[in-house]
Amino acid sequence: MYKKTTLILYIILLSFVKTGSISALASDSKTIQNIAIIDIKKVLSDSLAAKSILKDLNNKMSEYQLDINNKSSELQKKQDLLKEQATVLTESVINEKQKEIFEQLQILEKDVAEKKEKLQSAYVSTLQQIEKKILEIVENLSKKNGYNLVLAKENLLYYQDVIDISQMVISALNTQLPKIELSLM
């Protein structure tokens, strides 16, 4: 959605450039006078809320990895035991045990995929909550300081003499949302 909004804004700005409407816009009495930029990557990397979800994500990943390693180790032990017993077991028993190990391996692989999807979904969902708060803060700062337009720094090729509100947003976000829990569903 963010990329789609950015693309629409870019197309609108391009249409102004092609039609010469930028100069008409600049001469209009309602000119966009107060433009600010925000470095979204910086806000997300420096905010306490984003750091807290990364910490939660890493903790959960470590927990899942430990569980997966334990189950994988159990399967390896079963496989090793089967190799040791291969000389005393019948071929049908060996095949049956190999089938069981293979089925358990498939279950483990499915479990890994589900946990990965669950973590990714939780991360995206929690990040969206932070982004919603950032938008709210930007809107409030814009109203308070009279910014008519706030653009994402990442999407600009060139800018000069504009106000960077990134640090103000980080401060407000750290105050309003110092920690957020990773919302595992």
Backbone hydrogen bonds in HBPLUS format (Angstrom, degrees):
<---DONOR---> <-ACCEPTOR-->    atom                        ^
c    i                          cat <-CA-CA->   ^        H-A-AA   ^      H-
h    n   atom  resd res      DA  || num        DHA   H-A  angle D-A-AA Bond
n    s   type  num  typ     dist DA aas  dist angle  dist       angle   num
A0005-THR N   A0001-MET O   2.96 MM   4  6.20 158.1  2.01 150.4 155.2     1
A0006-THR N   A0002-TYR O   2.98 MM   4  6.17 158.9  2.02 147.1 153.3     2
A0007-LEU N   A0003-LYS O   2.87 MM   4  6.04 155.2  1.93 144.8 151.7     3
A0008-ILE N   A0004-LYS O   2.99 MM   4  6.23 157.8  2.04 146.9 152.5     4
A0009-LEU N   A0005-THR O   2.98 MM   4  6.21 163.1  2.00 150.3 154.7     5
A0010-TYR N   A0006-THR O   2.87 MM   4  6.06 157.2  1.93 148.3 155.1     6
A0011-ILE N   A0007-LEU O   2.90 MM   4  6.14 157.8  1.95 150.4 155.9     7
A0012-ILE N   A0008-ILE O   2.96 MM   4  6.21 159.0  2.00 150.9 156.5     8
A0013-LEU N   A0009-LEU O   2.93 MM   4  6.19 163.9  1.96 151.7 155.9     9
A0014-LEU N   A0010-TYR O   2.87 MM   4  6.08 154.0  1.94 147.4 155.2    10
A0015-SER N   A0011-ILE O   2.90 MM   4  6.14 151.2  1.99 146.2 153.9    11
A0016-PHE N   A0012-ILE O   3.07 MM   4  6.42 146.2  2.19 145.2 154.3    12
A0017-VAL N   A0013-LEU O   3.05 MM   4  6.38 155.3  2.11 146.7 153.0    13
A0018-LYS N   A0014-LEU O   2.91 MM   4  6.17 164.9  1.93 155.7 159.2    14
A0019-THR N   A0015-SER O   3.06 MM   4  6.09 154.2  2.13 141.8 148.1    15
A0020-GLY N   A0016-PHE O   2.97 MM   4  5.81 114.8  2.41 138.2 152.1    16
A0021-SER N   A0016-PHE O   2.84 MM   5  4.61 127.3  2.12 140.2 145.0    17
A0020-GLY N   A0017-VAL O   3.39 MM   3  5.23 151.7  2.48  95.6 103.6    18
A0025-LEU N   A0021-SER O   2.68 MM   4  5.84 150.9  1.76 146.1 154.8    19
A0026-ALA N   A0022-ILE O   2.81 MM   4  6.07 151.7  1.89 149.4 157.0    20
A0027-SER N   A0023-SER O   3.09 MM   4  6.28 142.6  2.24 139.5 148.2    21
A0028-ASP N   A0024-ALA O   3.14 MM   4  6.25 123.5  2.48 137.1 150.5    22
A0028-ASP N   A0025-LEU O   3.25 MM   3  5.16 143.4  2.40  95.3 105.7    23
A0148-ASN N   A0034-ASN O   2.78 MM 114  5.43 145.7  1.90 140.2 151.2    24
A0149-LEU N   A0034-ASN O   3.38 MM 115  6.73 153.0  2.46 155.9 155.6    25
A0163-ILE N   A0035-ILE O   3.46 MM 128  6.76 161.7  2.50 150.9 147.0    26
A0036-ALA N   A0149-LEU O   2.84 MM 113  6.29 161.1  1.88 158.5 165.0    27
A0151-LEU N   A0036-ALA O   2.91 MM 115  6.42 155.4  1.97 151.1 153.9    28
A0037-ILE N   A0163-ILE O   2.72 MM 126  6.14 155.1  1.78 155.1 161.2    29
A0165-ILE N   A0037-ILE O   2.87 MM 128  6.15 159.3  1.91 175.6 175.9    30
A0038-ILE N   A0151-LEU O   2.92 MM 113  6.30 141.9  2.07 156.2 161.8    31
A0153-LYS N   A0038-ILE O   2.80 MM 115  5.49 172.0  1.80 140.7 143.1    32
A0043-VAL N   A0039-ASP O   2.98 MM   4  6.32 160.5  2.02 154.1 160.1    33
A0044-LEU N   A0040-ILE O   2.86 MM   4  6.09 165.8  1.88 155.6 159.1    34
A0045-SER N   A0041-LYS O   2.87 MM   4  6.02 147.4  1.98 142.5 152.0    35
A0046-ASP N   A0042-LYS O   2.84 MM   4  5.83 149.1  1.93 150.6 157.7    36
A0047-SER N   A0043-VAL O   3.01 MM   4  5.73 136.2  2.21 144.1 151.0    37
A0051-LYS N   A0047-SER O   3.13 MM   4  6.34 158.2  2.18 145.0 151.5    38
A0052-SER N   A0048-LEU O   2.85 MM   4  6.05 147.7  1.95 145.7 154.9    39
A0053-ILE N   A0049-ALA O   3.06 MM   4  6.44 151.7  2.14 149.2 155.7    40
A0054-LEU N   A0050-ALA O   3.07 MM   4  6.30 153.4  2.15 145.5 153.0    41
A0055-LYS N   A0051-LYS O   2.97 MM   4  6.18 152.3  2.05 144.7 152.3    42
A0056-ASP N   A0052-SER O   2.95 MM   4  6.17 162.1  1.99 145.7 150.5    43
A0057-LEU N   A0053-ILE O   2.79 MM   4  5.89 157.0  1.84 143.6 150.6    44
A0058-ASN N   A0054-LEU O   2.88 MM   4  6.06 162.3  1.91 147.3 151.7    45
A0059-ASN N   A0055-LYS O   2.91 MM   4  6.14 158.5  1.96 149.8 156.1    46
A0060-LYS N   A0056-ASP O   2.90 MM   4  6.09 161.8  1.93 151.2 156.0    47
A0061-MET N   A0057-LEU O   2.84 MM   4  6.03 157.2  1.89 149.7 156.6    48
A0062-SER N   A0058-ASN O   2.93 MM   4  6.11 155.1  1.99 145.3 151.8    49
A0063-GLU N   A0059-ASN O   2.96 MM   4  6.20 154.8  2.02 145.5 152.7    50
A0064-TYR N   A0060-LYS O   2.86 MM   4  6.12 163.3  1.89 152.3 156.5    51
A0065-GLN N   A0061-MET O   2.81 MM   4  5.95 157.6  1.86 147.1 154.1    52
A0066-LEU N   A0062-SER O   2.95 MM   4  6.13 156.2  2.01 147.2 152.6    53
A0067-ASP N   A0063-GLU O   3.15 MM   4  6.42 161.3  2.19 147.5 152.2    54
A0068-ILE N   A0064-TYR O   2.87 MM   4  6.12 161.1  1.91 154.0 159.5    55
A0069-ASN N   A0065-GLN O   2.80 MM   4  5.97 160.3  1.84 149.8 155.5    56
A0070-ASN N   A0066-LEU O   2.96 MM   4  6.17 155.5  2.02 147.6 153.9    57
A0071-LYS N   A0067-ASP O   3.04 MM   4  6.31 163.6  2.07 150.3 154.2    58
A0072-SER N   A0068-ILE O   2.84 MM   4  5.97 158.3  1.88 150.6 157.5    59
A0073-SER N   A0069-ASN O   2.87 MM   4  5.97 152.7  1.94 143.2 150.8    60
A0074-GLU N   A0070-ASN O   2.99 MM   4  6.27 153.0  2.07 145.5 152.6    61
A0075-LEU N   A0071-LYS O   3.05 MM   4  6.35 156.3  2.11 146.5 152.3    62
A0076-GLN N   A0072-SER O   2.94 MM   4  6.22 153.7  2.01 146.9 154.5    63
A0077-LYS N   A0073-SER O   2.92 MM   4  6.19 153.2  1.99 148.2 155.2    64
A0078-LYS N   A0074-GLU O   3.01 MM   4  6.31 153.8  2.08 145.9 152.9    65
A0079-GLN N   A0075-LEU O   2.93 MM   4  6.20 155.0  2.00 147.2 154.2    66
A0080-ASP N   A0076-GLN O   2.85 MM   4  6.10 158.9  1.90 149.6 155.3    67
A0081-LEU N   A0077-LYS O   2.88 MM   4  6.04 159.1  1.93 148.0 153.7    68
A0082-LEU N   A0078-LYS O   2.93 MM   4  6.11 151.6  2.01 142.5 150.5    69
A0083-LYS N   A0079-GLN O   3.02 MM   4  6.34 149.2  2.12 144.1 152.1    70
A0084-GLU N   A0080-ASP O   3.03 MM   4  6.36 153.1  2.11 146.4 153.6    71
A0085-GLN N   A0081-LEU O   2.97 MM   4  6.21 147.3  2.08 145.4 154.3    72
A0086-ALA N   A0083-LYS O   3.32 MM   3  5.10 157.0  2.37  96.6 103.3    73
A0088-VAL N   A0085-GLN O   3.00 MM   3  5.50 142.7  2.14 113.8 124.2    74
A0089-LEU N   A0085-GLN O   3.05 MM   4  6.09 134.3  2.26 158.7 172.3    75
A0094-ILE N   A0090-THR O   3.00 MM   4  6.28 161.3  2.04 154.0 159.4    76
A0095-ASN N   A0091-GLU O   2.89 MM   4  6.08 162.1  1.92 148.2 153.3    77
A0096-GLU N   A0092-SER O   2.96 MM   4  6.12 153.1  2.04 140.9 148.2    78
A0097-LYS N   A0093-VAL O   2.93 MM   4  6.17 161.5  1.96 151.1 155.7    79
A0098-GLN N   A0094-ILE O   2.85 MM   4  6.07 156.1  1.90 151.4 158.7    80
A0099-LYS N   A0095-ASN O   2.92 MM   4  6.07 151.0  2.01 142.1 150.2    81
A0100-GLU N   A0096-GLU O   2.98 MM   4  6.31 153.0  2.06 145.5 152.4    82
A0101-ILE N   A0097-LYS O   2.97 MM   4  6.23 162.5  2.00 149.8 154.0    83
A0102-PHE N   A0098-GLN O   2.87 MM   4  6.07 159.0  1.91 147.8 154.0    84
A0103-GLU N   A0099-LYS O   2.91 MM   4  6.15 156.7  1.97 148.4 154.6    85
A0104-GLN N   A0100-GLU O   2.93 MM   4  6.20 157.7  1.98 150.4 156.6    86
A0105-LEU N   A0101-ILE O   2.87 MM   4  6.11 147.9  1.98 145.4 154.9    87
A0106-GLN N   A0102-PHE O   2.93 MM   4  6.25 152.6  2.01 147.8 154.9    88
A0107-ILE N   A0103-GLU O   2.98 MM   4  6.26 153.4  2.05 145.9 153.2    89
A0108-LEU N   A0104-GLN O   2.92 MM   4  6.16 154.6  1.99 143.5 150.5    90
A0109-GLU N   A0105-LEU O   2.89 MM   4  6.18 159.3  1.93 150.5 155.8    91
A0110-LYS N   A0106-GLN O   2.94 MM   4  6.16 155.7  2.00 146.0 152.6    92
A0111-ASP N   A0107-ILE O   2.87 MM   4  6.10 154.3  1.93 146.7 154.4    93
A0112-VAL N   A0108-LEU O   2.88 MM   4  6.16 154.2  1.94 151.3 158.1    94
A0113-ALA N   A0109-GLU O   3.04 MM   4  6.28 162.2  2.07 147.1 151.3    95
A0114-GLU N   A0110-LYS O   2.92 MM   4  6.16 157.6  1.97 149.7 156.0    96
A0115-LYS N   A0111-ASP O   2.93 MM   4  6.12 159.9  1.97 149.5 154.9    97
A0116-LYS N   A0112-VAL O   2.94 MM   4  6.11 158.1  1.99 150.3 156.6    98
A0117-GLU N   A0113-ALA O   2.97 MM   4  6.15 162.0  2.00 147.3 152.2    99
A0118-LYS N   A0114-GLU O   2.87 MM   4  6.02 156.4  1.92 146.3 153.5   100
A0119-LEU N   A0115-LYS O   2.93 MM   4  6.13 160.9  1.96 149.7 153.9   101
A0120-GLN N   A0116-LYS O   2.96 MM   4  6.15 163.2  1.99 150.5 155.5   102
A0121-SER N   A0117-GLU O   2.87 MM   4  5.99 163.8  1.90 150.7 155.4   103
A0122-ALA N   A0118-LYS O   2.94 MM   4  6.07 157.8  1.99 144.7 151.2   104
A0123-TYR N   A0119-LEU O   2.89 MM   4  6.06 157.6  1.94 148.9 154.9   105
A0124-VAL N   A0120-GLN O   2.99 MM   4  6.21 167.6  2.00 152.5 155.4   106
A0125-SER N   A0121-SER O   2.93 MM   4  6.06 165.4  1.95 149.9 154.5   107
A0126-THR N   A0122-ALA O   2.94 MM   4  6.04 162.3  1.97 148.2 152.9   108
A0127-LEU N   A0123-TYR O   2.85 MM   4  5.97 158.0  1.90 149.6 156.5   109
A0128-GLN N   A0124-VAL O   2.93 MM   4  6.13 148.3  2.03 146.5 154.7   110
A0129-GLN N   A0125-SER O   3.26 MM   4  6.61 142.0  2.41 137.9 147.1   111
A0129-GLN N   A0126-THR O   3.10 MM   3  5.12 124.0  2.43  94.8 108.9   112
A0130-ILE N   A0126-THR O   3.19 MM   4  6.61 151.2  2.28 145.7 152.8   113
A0131-GLU N   A0127-LEU O   2.88 MM   4  6.19 160.9  1.92 151.8 157.4   114
A0132-LYS N   A0128-GLN O   2.90 MM   4  6.06 150.0  1.99 143.0 150.7   115
A0133-LYS N   A0129-GLN O   3.13 MM   4  6.39 153.2  2.21 141.2 147.8   116
A0134-ILE N   A0130-ILE O   2.86 MM   4  6.19 151.9  1.94 150.4 159.1   117
A0135-LEU N   A0131-GLU O   2.96 MM   4  6.22 159.5  2.00 148.9 153.2   118
A0136-GLU N   A0132-LYS O   3.07 MM   4  6.33 154.3  2.14 143.8 150.8   119
A0137-ILE N   A0133-LYS O   2.93 MM   4  6.19 157.2  1.98 149.8 155.8   120
A0138-VAL N   A0134-ILE O   2.84 MM   4  6.10 161.8  1.87 155.4 160.5   121
A0139-GLU N   A0135-LEU O   2.91 MM   4  6.08 158.8  1.96 146.5 152.4   122
A0140-ASN N   A0136-GLU O   3.00 MM   4  6.26 159.8  2.04 147.4 152.7   123
A0141-LEU N   A0137-ILE O   2.84 MM   4  6.07 163.8  1.86 154.9 159.5   124
A0142-SER N   A0138-VAL O   2.85 MM   4  5.95 154.1  1.92 146.7 154.2   125
A0143-LYS N   A0139-GLU O   3.02 MM   4  6.26 159.0  2.06 149.0 153.9   126
A0144-LYS N   A0140-ASN O   2.92 MM   4  6.07 165.2  1.94 150.2 154.9   127
A0145-ASN N   A0141-LEU O   2.84 MM   4  5.86 160.6  1.88 149.2 154.1   128
A0146-GLY N   A0142-SER O   2.80 MM   4  5.39 117.0  2.21 137.0 147.8   129
A0147-TYR N   A0142-SER O   2.93 MM   5  4.49 137.8  2.12 123.6 132.2   130
A0155-ASN N   A0152-ALA O   3.04 MM   3  5.70 157.6  2.09 118.2 124.5   131
A0156-LEU N   A0153-LYS O   3.17 MM   3  5.43 170.6  2.18 115.6 117.5   132
A0169-VAL N   A0165-ILE O   2.93 MM   4  6.19 156.5  1.98 158.4 165.5   133
A0170-ILE N   A0166-SER O   2.88 MM   4  6.19 158.0  1.93 152.1 158.6   134
A0171-SER N   A0167-GLN O   2.95 MM   4  6.14 164.1  1.98 147.6 151.6   135
A0172-ALA N   A0168-MET O   2.97 MM   4  6.18 164.3  2.00 147.3 151.7   136
A0173-LEU N   A0169-VAL O   2.78 MM   4  5.87 160.3  1.82 151.4 157.6   137
A0174-ASN N   A0170-ILE O   2.82 MM   4  5.97 157.6  1.87 150.6 156.7   138
A0175-THR N   A0171-SER O   3.07 MM   4  6.27 141.5  2.22 140.5 150.6   139
A0176-GLN N   A0172-ALA O   2.81 MM   4  6.00 169.1  1.82 155.6 158.7   140
A0177-LEU N   A0173-LEU O   2.70 MM   4  5.36 153.9  1.77 144.6 151.6   141
A0184-LEU N   A0182-LEU O   3.01 MM   2  5.97 121.8  2.36 113.0  96.7   142
